[in-house]
Amino acid sequence: QVFVCGDDMEAKQMVMDIVRALGLTPLDQGSLLAAQEIENYPLQLFPMWKFPILLSLGLTAFFFFYCLTRDVIYPYVYENKDFSFFIAISIPNRICPILALILLALVYLPGILAAIIQLYRGTKYRRFPDWLDKWMLCRKQLGLVALAFASLHVLYTLVIPIRSFVRWRISSQTISQALNNKTEPLNNSNAWLSDSYVALGILGFFLFVLLGITSLPSVSNNVNWREFRFVQVR
């Protein structure tokens, strides 16, 4: 991308045409008042990552304390049960998918708001509000952070069978059935629900990874608009 700013619209359009002829993408930054910001841009460190990271940290803190209160503090105070070990795996494994879905929704929400604003104004040539413009510019970063949380959820889920708490619960159920001389029959409905839940999760994560790959510039430049749109809507 090549940032262009200026007060003369004809001169700015001429420069943008030259930029396109060179195979680059011009980005209109407005009037000359934006020149100082553009000149300082190379000195900024990950400028488009600030909002996604702060938002992710804020949501993580909120859901962490909510789950901590619900799953650890409440049972300890009212039932005298110590579930503090949930902080290591159970609570993060509950937070990660929630954040992945919320951030993924925030990737597509600004596009819908932008379409509504354009319909309300009756034109697509007016600039969006600054908050919406900044939000739309960091959609790729929001999507990558969402993919990171989804990947963490997959890793946390894979280690569930080797957890001490899970192995203890399975062994206690086995011993209980042996002492009662009674084996619980297989519930086909629960088996179908469980397998369907896992299968949909695997398919969803695969599509999530595919969406992230097609967002890479080296990949998106090799697909046409229809192919990119096909992946986005799926």
HELIX and SHEET records of a PDB file:
HELIX    1   1 MET A    9  ALA A   21  1                                  13    
HELIX    2   2 LEU A   32  ALA A   34  5                                   3    
HELIX    3   3 ALA A   35  GLU A   39  1                                   5    
HELIX    4   4 TYR A   41  LEU A   43  5                                   3    
HELIX    5   5 PRO A   47  TRP A   49  5                                   3    
HELIX    6   6 LYS A   50  LEU A   68  1                                  19    
HELIX    7   7 THR A   69  ILE A   73  3                                   5    
HELIX    8   8 TYR A   74  TYR A   78  1                                   5    
HELIX    9   9 SER A   84  ILE A   87  5                                   4    
HELIX   10  10 SER A   90  ARG A  121  1                                  32    
HELIX   11  11 ASP A  130  LEU A  137  1                                   8    
HELIX   12  12 ARG A  139  LEU A  158  1                                  20    
HELIX   13  13 ILE A  160  ILE A  162  5                                   3    
HELIX   14  14 SER A  164  ASN A  180  1                                  17    
HELIX   15  15 ASN A  188  THR A  214  1                                  27    
HELIX   16  16 PRO A  217  SER A  220  1                                   4    
HELIX   17  17 TRP A  225  VAL A  233  1                                   9    
SHEET    1   A 2 VAL A   2  VAL A   4  0                                        
SHEET    2   A 2 PRO A  26  ASP A  28  1                                        
END                                                                             
